[in-house]
Amino acid sequence: MTTPELLGFQITHRAMRGETRRLAVLATELAEGRQTADVARAAAVGAYVTRLCAGIHHHHVSEDEVLWPVIERSAGAEVDLRDLSDDHSELDPLLAEVVGQAATFASTVSTGDASRLAALLTRLADMLDEHIEEEERLLFPIIMKYVSVADWEKVEKAVRKGGDIRTELPRIEEYARPEELVRLRRMAGPVLTVLLSLLRGGHRRRRRMIYGPLADG
């Protein structure tokens, strides 16, 4: 390989955007009475939202602390990261609001708290859509042109470190297209297949609790 492999980042971005939007829709339907939640389901939703927000926070902190210095060192004047860094600064207080409201909904199971959670998740989904589209448009060509494979592998290792493998790895499988999954398995080797087989069942049970019996459909 002579250029960085960006597939892992692409799928991670797609999964973060997709799950945030899906949770926003779910919270809206709970608020409007089109779906219902008992205490167990509300707790599962709250815990999953919290884990998702932790993953988003870890991802952008890894970009700030590891990826940005690599890009600045490799590309120099070719890139200006200030707007993307400002986006990250705006994300943190919103993530904290989402987590707090998810905990409130989990404890009250009220339609009012579901409505407030839906509004916050929709704001977060909109922000992620705009930010990630801009980040990939601006930075992916720069990374491909200037960043070495060795430096990129250090970035990916930093992003993986501290992540929640129980939810993030099966979620990558869910959001990867079939041909992308073939590439991932080829890059990671047999260990990926083993890990997915161990984690898939628990992931699907959690998703059925959160999204309902058709979550795997």
C-alpha positions as a Markdown table, in Angstrom:
| # | Residue | x | y | z |
|---|---|---|---|---|
| 1 | Met | 0.0 | 0.0 | 0.0 |
| 2 | Thr | 1.5 | 3.4 | -1.0 |
| 3 | Thr | -1.3 | 5.7 | 0.1 |
| 4 | Pro | -3.4 | 5.7 | 3.3 |
| 5 | Glu | -6.5 | 3.5 | 3.5 |
| 6 | Leu | -9.4 | 5.7 | 4.5 |
| 7 | Leu | -12.1 | 3.1 | 4.5 |
| 8 | Gly | -12.2 | 2.7 | 8.3 |
| 9 | Phe | -12.7 | 6.4 | 8.8 |
| 10 | Gln | -15.3 | 6.6 | 6.0 |
| 11 | Ile | -17.4 | 3.8 | 7.6 |
| 12 | Thr | -17.0 | 5.2 | 11.1 |
| 13 | His | -18.2 | 8.6 | 9.9 |
| 14 | Arg | -21.2 | 7.0 | 8.1 |
| 15 | Ala | -22.1 | 5.0 | 11.2 |
| 16 | Met | -21.9 | 8.0 | 13.5 |
| 17 | Arg | -24.2 | 10.0 | 11.2 |
| 18 | Gly | -26.6 | 7.1 | 10.6 |
| 19 | Glu | -27.0 | 6.2 | 14.2 |
| 20 | Thr | -27.5 | 9.7 | 15.4 |
| 21 | Arg | -30.1 | 10.3 | 12.8 |
| 22 | Arg | -31.9 | 7.0 | 13.5 |
| 23 | Leu | -32.0 | 7.8 | 17.2 |
| 24 | Ala | -33.4 | 11.3 | 16.5 |
| 25 | Val | -36.2 | 9.7 | 14.5 |
| 26 | Leu | -36.8 | 7.1 | 17.3 |
| 27 | Ala | -37.0 | 9.8 | 19.9 |
| 28 | Thr | -39.4 | 11.8 | 17.8 |
| 29 | Glu | -41.7 | 8.8 | 17.4 |
| 30 | Leu | -41.6 | 8.2 | 21.1 |
| 31 | Ala | -42.4 | 11.8 | 21.8 |
| 32 | Glu | -45.4 | 11.7 | 19.3 |
| 33 | Gly | -46.7 | 8.4 | 20.6 |
| 34 | Arg | -46.0 | 6.5 | 17.4 |
| 35 | Gln | -43.8 | 4.2 | 19.5 |
| 36 | Thr | -43.9 | 3.5 | 23.2 |
| 37 | Ala | -41.1 | 2.7 | 25.7 |
| 38 | Asp | -41.2 | 0.9 | 29.0 |
| 39 | Val | -38.6 | 1.4 | 31.7 |
| 40 | Ala | -36.3 | -1.2 | 30.2 |
| 41 | Arg | -36.4 | 0.2 | 26.7 |
| 42 | Ala | -35.9 | 3.8 | 27.9 |
| 43 | Ala | -32.9 | 2.7 | 29.9 |
| 44 | Ala | -31.5 | 0.9 | 26.8 |
| 45 | Val | -32.0 | 4.0 | 24.7 |
| 46 | Gly | -30.4 | 6.2 | 27.3 |
| 47 | Ala | -27.3 | 3.9 | 27.6 |
| 48 | Tyr | -26.9 | 3.6 | 23.8 |
| 49 | Val | -27.1 | 7.3 | 23.3 |
| 50 | Thr | -24.5 | 7.8 | 26.0 |
| 51 | Arg | -22.1 | 5.3 | 24.4 |
| 52 | Leu | -22.6 | 6.8 | 20.9 |
| 53 | Cys | -21.9 | 10.3 | 22.2 |
| 54 | Ala | -18.7 | 9.0 | 24.0 |
| 55 | Gly | -17.6 | 7.5 | 20.7 |
| 56 | Ile | -18.2 | 10.7 | 18.8 |
| 57 | His | -16.3 | 12.6 | 21.4 |
| 58 | His | -13.4 | 10.2 | 21.4 |
| 59 | His | -13.2 | 10.3 | 17.6 |
| 60 | His | -13.0 | 14.1 | 17.3 |
| 61 | Val | -10.5 | 14.4 | 20.3 |
| 62 | Ser | -8.3 | 11.8 | 18.5 |
| 63 | Glu | -8.5 | 14.0 | 15.4 |
| 64 | Asp | -7.6 | 17.1 | 17.3 |
| 65 | Glu | -4.7 | 15.5 | 19.2 |
| 66 | Val | -3.3 | 13.1 | 16.6 |
| 67 | Leu | -4.6 | 13.7 | 13.1 |
| 68 | Trp | -4.5 | 17.5 | 13.0 |
| 69 | Pro | -0.7 | 17.6 | 13.9 |
| 70 | Val | 0.0 | 14.9 | 11.3 |
| 71 | Ile | -1.8 | 16.8 | 8.6 |
| 72 | Glu | -0.1 | 20.1 | 9.6 |
| 73 | Arg | 3.3 | 18.5 | 9.7 |
| 74 | Ser | 2.7 | 16.8 | 6.3 |
| 75 | Ala | 0.8 | 19.4 | 4.3 |
| 76 | Gly | 1.8 | 22.7 | 6.0 |
| 77 | Ala | 0.2 | 25.7 | 4.3 |
| 78 | Glu | -2.0 | 23.5 | 2.1 |
| 79 | Val | -4.6 | 23.2 | 4.8 |
| 80 | Asp | -6.4 | 25.4 | 7.3 |
| 81 | Leu | -8.0 | 23.4 | 10.1 |
| 82 | Arg | -9.4 | 26.2 | 12.2 |
| 83 | Asp | -13.1 | 25.8 | 11.0 |
| 84 | Leu | -13.0 | 22.1 | 11.6 |
| 85 | Ser | -11.5 | 22.6 | 15.1 |
| 86 | Asp | -14.2 | 25.2 | 15.9 |
| 87 | Asp | -16.8 | 22.6 | 14.9 |
| 88 | His | -15.3 | 20.2 | 17.4 |
| 89 | Ser | -15.4 | 22.9 | 20.1 |
| 90 | Glu | -19.1 | 23.4 | 19.4 |
| 91 | Leu | -19.8 | 19.6 | 19.5 |
| 92 | Asp | -18.7 | 19.0 | 23.1 |
| 93 | Pro | -21.4 | 21.1 | 24.9 |
| 94 | Leu | -24.0 | 19.6 | 22.6 |
| 95 | Leu | -22.9 | 16.1 | 23.3 |
| 96 | Ala | -23.1 | 16.8 | 27.0 |
| 97 | Glu | -26.6 | 18.1 | 26.6 |
| 98 | Val | -27.6 | 15.0 | 24.6 |
| 99 | Val | -26.2 | 12.7 | 27.3 |
| 100 | Gly | -27.9 | 14.6 | 30.1 |
| 101 | Gln | -31.2 | 14.5 | 28.3 |
| 102 | Ala | -30.9 | 10.9 | 27.5 |
| 103 | Ala | -30.4 | 10.1 | 31.2 |
| 104 | Thr | -33.4 | 12.2 | 32.1 |
| 105 | Phe | -35.6 | 10.4 | 29.5 |
| 106 | Ala | -34.3 | 7.0 | 30.9 |
| 107 | Ser | -35.4 | 8.0 | 34.3 |
| 108 | Thr | -38.8 | 9.6 | 33.5 |
| 109 | Val | -39.9 | 7.8 | 30.3 |
| 110 | Ser | -42.0 | 10.8 | 29.5 |
| 111 | Thr | -43.0 | 12.1 | 26.1 |
| 112 | Gly | -41.9 | 15.6 | 27.0 |
| 113 | Asp | -38.4 | 14.4 | 27.8 |
| 114 | Ala | -38.4 | 12.3 | 24.6 |
| 115 | Ser | -39.3 | 15.4 | 22.7 |
| 116 | Arg | -36.4 | 17.4 | 24.2 |
| 117 | Leu | -34.1 | 14.5 | 23.4 |
| 118 | Ala | -35.4 | 14.3 | 19.8 |
| 119 | Ala | -34.6 | 18.0 | 19.3 |
| 120 | Leu | -31.1 | 17.7 | 20.7 |
| 121 | Leu | -30.4 | 14.6 | 18.6 |
| 122 | Thr | -31.7 | 16.2 | 15.5 |
| 123 | Arg | -29.3 | 19.2 | 16.1 |
| 124 | Leu | -26.5 | 16.8 | 16.6 |
| 125 | Ala | -27.3 | 14.8 | 13.5 |
| 126 | Asp | -27.5 | 18.0 | 11.4 |
| 127 | Met | -24.2 | 19.2 | 12.8 |
| 128 | Leu | -22.5 | 15.9 | 12.2 |
| 129 | Asp | -23.8 | 15.8 | 8.6 |
| 130 | Glu | -22.4 | 19.2 | 7.8 |
| 131 | His | -19.1 | 18.8 | 9.6 |
| 132 | Ile | -18.3 | 15.3 | 8.3 |
| 133 | Glu | -19.1 | 16.2 | 4.7 |
| 134 | Glu | -16.8 | 19.2 | 4.9 |
| 135 | Glu | -14.1 | 17.3 | 6.7 |
| 136 | Glu | -14.1 | 14.5 | 4.1 |
| 137 | Arg | -14.3 | 17.0 | 1.2 |
| 138 | Leu | -11.4 | 19.1 | 2.5 |
| 139 | Leu | -9.1 | 16.6 | 4.2 |
| 140 | Phe | -9.4 | 13.3 | 2.5 |
| 141 | Pro | -7.6 | 14.5 | -0.7 |
| 142 | Ile | -4.9 | 16.2 | 1.5 |
| 143 | Ile | -4.4 | 13.0 | 3.5 |
| 144 | Met | -4.1 | 10.9 | 0.3 |
| 145 | Lys | -1.6 | 13.4 | -1.2 |
| 146 | Tyr | 0.6 | 14.2 | 1.8 |
| 147 | Val | 0.2 | 11.8 | 4.7 |
| 148 | Ser | 2.4 | 8.7 | 4.8 |
| 149 | Val | 1.0 | 5.3 | 5.3 |
| 150 | Ala | 3.0 | 4.9 | 8.5 |
| 151 | Asp | 1.6 | 8.2 | 10.0 |
| 152 | Trp | -1.9 | 7.3 | 9.0 |
| 153 | Glu | -1.6 | 3.9 | 10.7 |
| 154 | Lys | -0.6 | 5.8 | 13.9 |
| 155 | Val | -3.7 | 7.9 | 13.6 |
| 156 | Glu | -6.0 | 4.9 | 13.1 |
| 157 | Lys | -4.4 | 3.2 | 16.1 |
| 158 | Ala | -5.0 | 6.2 | 18.3 |
| 159 | Val | -8.7 | 6.4 | 17.2 |
| 160 | Arg | -9.1 | 2.6 | 17.9 |
| 161 | Lys | -7.6 | 3.0 | 21.4 |
| 162 | Gly | -10.2 | 3.8 | 23.9 |
| 163 | Gly | -13.1 | 3.0 | 21.7 |
| 164 | Asp | -16.0 | 0.8 | 22.7 |
| 165 | Ile | -15.4 | -2.3 | 20.6 |
| 166 | Arg | -18.7 | -4.0 | 21.8 |
| 167 | Thr | -20.8 | -1.5 | 19.9 |
| 168 | Glu | -18.4 | 0.1 | 17.4 |
| 169 | Leu | -17.2 | -3.0 | 15.7 |
| 170 | Pro | -20.6 | -4.6 | 15.0 |
| 171 | Arg | -21.8 | -1.1 | 14.0 |
| 172 | Ile | -19.1 | -0.9 | 11.4 |
| 173 | Glu | -20.2 | -4.3 | 10.1 |
| 174 | Glu | -23.8 | -3.0 | 9.9 |
| 175 | Tyr | -22.9 | 0.2 | 8.0 |
| 176 | Ala | -20.2 | -1.2 | 5.7 |
| 177 | Arg | -21.3 | -2.1 | 2.2 |
| 178 | Pro | -20.7 | -5.7 | 1.1 |
| 179 | Glu | -17.6 | -4.9 | -1.0 |
| 180 | Glu | -16.3 | -2.7 | 1.9 |
| 181 | Leu | -16.7 | -5.5 | 4.3 |
| 182 | Val | -14.6 | -7.8 | 2.0 |
| 183 | Arg | -11.9 | -5.2 | 2.0 |
| 184 | Leu | -12.0 | -4.8 | 5.8 |
| 185 | Arg | -11.7 | -8.6 | 6.3 |
| 186 | Arg | -8.8 | -8.7 | 3.9 |
| 187 | Met | -7.0 | -5.9 | 5.8 |
| 188 | Ala | -7.7 | -7.2 | 9.3 |
| 189 | Gly | -7.4 | -10.9 | 8.7 |
| 190 | Pro | -9.2 | -13.8 | 10.5 |
| 191 | Val | -9.3 | -11.8 | 13.8 |
| 192 | Leu | -12.1 | -9.6 | 12.5 |
| 193 | Thr | -14.3 | -12.5 | 11.6 |
| 194 | Val | -13.8 | -14.0 | 15.1 |
| 195 | Leu | -14.5 | -10.7 | 16.9 |
| 196 | Leu | -17.6 | -10.1 | 14.9 |
| 197 | Ser | -19.0 | -13.6 | 15.6 |
| 198 | Leu | -18.5 | -13.0 | 19.3 |
| 199 | Leu | -20.0 | -9.5 | 19.4 |
| 200 | Arg | -22.8 | -9.7 | 16.8 |
| 201 | Gly | -25.4 | -11.5 | 19.0 |
| 202 | Gly | -25.2 | -9.0 | 21.9 |
| 203 | His | -25.3 | -6.1 | 19.5 |
| 204 | Arg | -28.4 | -7.3 | 17.8 |
| 205 | Arg | -30.2 | -7.9 | 21.1 |
| 206 | Arg | -29.4 | -4.4 | 22.2 |
| 207 | Arg | -30.7 | -3.0 | 18.9 |
| 208 | Arg | -33.9 | -4.9 | 19.1 |
| 209 | Met | -34.4 | -3.5 | 22.6 |
| 210 | Ile | -33.8 | 0.0 | 21.3 |
| 211 | Tyr | -35.3 | 0.1 | 17.8 |
| 212 | Gly | -37.8 | -2.7 | 18.1 |
| 213 | Pro | -38.2 | -6.3 | 16.6 |
| 214 | Leu | -37.6 | -5.1 | 13.0 |
| 215 | Ala | -34.2 | -3.5 | 13.9 |
| 216 | Asp | -32.3 | -6.2 | 12.0 |
| 217 | Gly | -34.5 | -6.0 | 8.9 |
